[in-house]
Amino acid sequence: MLADKEFAQFSQLYWFTVEFGLCKQNGTVKAYGAGLLSSYGELVYALSNEPEYKPFNPEETAVQPYQDQTYQPVYFVSESFEDAKIKMRRYSAAIKRPFAVRYDPFTCSVEVLDQPSKIQNALSQMREDLKTLHGALEKLGSS
């Protein structure tokens, strides 16, 4: 999958988010990336005035070169986790692919919707869920 340019760029976001991500909390830059939290030296460096901070922008982050032998010269800072999530969803929705994905909270897995039968099954499950929710709402309204 890394041979596909768009997927390779998308996976690079992992480096600057899950591994070396920074996010603002109450106006203060905080580290949340596992690579930062597991490296005291890089954590201190990342929160100093030495590296360059850029606002988290998936289009730019996806093509930013990264260092795996030394500290990062650039870190991307999200305004909030919610802001990062919205930007990531918008970016990933723009990636051209012949399928869609759906998170199944019952199995804690991602289902690839690449066949009409899978989509029909997902819709049937949603209809049943909606019936259950509608019934619960009716019971609350009648009491």
Stockholm file with secondary structure:
# STOCKHOLM 1.0

chainA/1-143         MLADKEFAQFSQLYWFTVEFGLCKQNGTVKAYGAGLLSSYGELVYALSNEPEYKPFNPEETAVQPYQDQTYQPVYFVSESFEDAKIKMRRYSAAIKRPFAVRYDPFTCSVEVLDQPSKIQNALSQMREDLKTLHGALEKLGSS
#=GR chainA/1-143 SS CTTSHHHHHHHHHHIIIIITCEEEETTEEEECCHHHHTCHHHHHHHTSSSSEEEECCHHHHTTCCCCSSSCCSEEEEESCHHHHHHHHHHHHHTSCCSCEEEEETTTTEEEEECSHHHHHHHHHHHHHHHHHHHHHHHHHHHC
#=GC SS_cons         CTTSHHHHHHHHHHIIIIITCEEEETTEEEECCHHHHTCHHHHHHHTSSSSEEEECCHHHHTTCCCCSSSCCSEEEEESCHHHHHHHHHHHHHTSCCSCEEEEETTTTEEEEECSHHHHHHHHHHHHHHHHHHHHHHHHHHHC
//
